């Protein structure tokens, strides 16, 4: 059975443990209607052009749970923060594997930018109308027909691969041409590792779930360049989840 938001743990509060512009120890009441604005203030980027990553991981560094998706690791506070980050973003970037594995839905009015080499985007749950309104697929020219087959209606940006990978500079330029400048990258691992290795992430937002995931589950992405970040924000919730916001050094 698929995990729904309603069946996820539902924390009562978030506590600020470390924050540059907030008081440690303050409690954010998740039952209060004003809490979304408080969370927004804690996660607002410092400038218009901004690229951040958002992921969840287990205690043993896995990004998927028993159902092979992130749903069984997550809770409602995590999804609430994710929703607010998406609302503040112009576009969400994901790889094709994430679209297939997570059975992606539309994210409008925030744009969904899919980066794919093969063009195979089967398994998503995005309608033709939603694809036409808010989905951009970046792919090589030879993958165009497969994109059109597997996600009809989506806008397509043809890019030339370099060393077998699409250029992140060209992906970000394609978004900027559409005035999409606040970006959140949500997976998969190969794509995030590419962002890390090329120094294209301004910020990391990482939730840690207080559980151990299966050993064969997908691990958190790595970086060949040893990319360093400094902690801007540390939160905990009443279900023992930890939330970190880290900025590039």
N, C-alpha and C positions, 0 to 999 in steps of 0.2 A: 504494500500500500504506500502511495506517495505521501511524503510529509507535507502537511499544510501549515501555513502560518498559525492557524488557530490551534494546532496540536503542539506547537513549539513551547518551550518554557517561557514564562511571561514575568520577567523581573519587575519588582515594584519601584526600584530606584537605581540611579547611577551615583557613585561617589567619586569626587575628584581627588585623586591621589597626588598628582603632579600636574601643574599647569603654569605656563608663563604669564598668562593674563587672567587668571582666576585664582580663587583662594582654595588651597588644599583643605580637604575635609568637608567642603560644601556638598550637599545632597541635592540631586535633581530628581524630583518626584515624577516618575513616569506616568502617574495617573492625573497629573496636572496638565490642562490644555495648553499652558504656556511653555511647556518643556521643549517643544520643537524649536522654538526661537532660541532658547538657551543652548541647545545642542548646535544649532546653526552658528551661533556666535563662536562656539568652541572650535568649529571646523571650517570657518570662513577662510579662503585663501588670501594671502597678502597682496596679490596682484591679479590682473585680468588674465594674463597668459599663464596657465598653471596646469601641470600634468601630475596626477597622483594615482597611486595604485590602491585598490581596496580588496582585501582578502580576509578569509577566516582560516585558522589552523587549529589543530588539536594539540594536546600536550606533547605528543611525539612527532609534531611537525607535519601532519598530514592535512590535506585540504579537502578531502572527501570522507564521508562516513560510511556506514554499513550499506547504504543504498547507492553508493558510487557517485553521489552528488554532495554538495555542501549543505543541503537542507538538514540532514541529520546531525550536523555539528552546530547549527545556528540556533538562535532564539529570537524572540520578538523585539528585544532591544537592539540586537545586532541588525535586524532587518529595518528597524526604525532609523538607525544611523545611516545604513545603506541608502534608504529612501531619501533622506535629507541630503546626503552627498550627491545623489543622482539629481535631485531637484536643483542643486546649485551648479550642476555641470551642464555644459552645452552638448556634450557627446560622451558616450560610453564606448570604449574600444575593447573588443574581445577577439580571440582567435576562433577559427572554425570548429576546433575540437570542443571548446566551451559551449558553442551554440548547439552542437549535437548532443553533448553529454548532459548539459543542464536543461535541455529542451526549452530553449530561450523563448521568452515572450517579447512583444514589442515594449519599448521603453518611452514612447512618446509622452510628452512633447520633447523629452531629451532624445537626441539622435543616437542610434546604435550604429557604430562603425565596425564592420567585420573584416578582419584581415585573413585572407586565405590564399594558399598557393594552388590548391586543387580545384576550388570552387564548389566542393561538395558540402552543402549546408543542410542536409536532410536531418529531420528530427526536431526542428524548431516548431514553435506554435504561433508563428507570425502570419497574419492574414495578408492577402495581396494588397488590400487598402492600407494597412499599417506599414507594410514594406515600402509602398510608394511614398508615404507621407514622412517616414522618419528612419529609413535604413539606407546606409551607404556601404557598399561592399568594395574593398580595395583588393584587386587581384591582378595576376598577369593576363595579358590579352588572350592567351590560349585557354584560360579558365572561364572566360565570359559565358560560353554556352552552358556550362555546368551550373554557374551561378543563376542564369536565367531559368534553368530547369528546376533548381532546388529551392530558390526563393524568388518566385516571380513577382515583378513589380518593383523590386529594390533598385535604387540608383547604383550605378557601377562606375568606379574609377579605375581605369587600367593603369598599372604601374609595371615597370621593368625590374625584375629581380636582380639583386647583386649577390653573388656568391650563394645563390639558392634561396635568398630571403628578400622580402620586400623591404625597401628603405623606410625606416621610421620617419626620417626627415620628410620624405615624399608623402607619407600617410598624414603626418601632422600638417603639412602644407596644404593637402587637399581639404582638410577640415578647416584650416584657417581661411582658405578662399571662400568658404561658406560662412565665415564669421563664427565658427565653432572653436572657442579658445580655452574654455574651462573643460578639461578632459579628465576622465577617470578610467583607468585601465583595470579590468576585472579578471583577466585570464585569457588563455591558459598559461601554463608554466613557461613554455618556450618563448612565448611573446613577451611575458614579463621579464624573463632573463635577458632577452634582447634589449628591452628598455633599460634594464639595470646596467648591462655591459656597455651600452652606448651613452650612459649618463643622461638619459632623457626623462628621469623621474624627479620631480621636485619634492615629492612627499610620499610617504608610506602610511596607509591606514590598515592596521592589522588587529583583528580580534582573535583572542586565544580562548578556545572552548576548554572547560575543565574536564576533558575526557580523553581517553586514548582511543585512537582510531585503528582500524585494521592495518597490520604491517604492510600489506600489499597495496594499500591506498596510495594515491598520488601524493608526493611530498611537496612542501613549499618550494618555490623556485629558488635557484641559486644564481650566483654571479661570478664570472671569471675574474672580475676586476676588483673584488673586495670592496664594493661600494659602501660608503659609510654614511650613517644618518644620525642626527641628534634628536632626542626625545623632546617633543613640544608639549605632549599631553598624555596623561595616563589616567584611565578610569577603571573602576570595577563596578559590577552590578550585584544585586542581591542573590543571583544564581551562580556567583563566583566566576563569571566571565571577565576577561581583562581586555581593555581597549587601548591601543596605542596609536598616537599620531606622531610621526617622525619626519623631520625635514632634512633635505639633502645638505651635507656639510660643504 
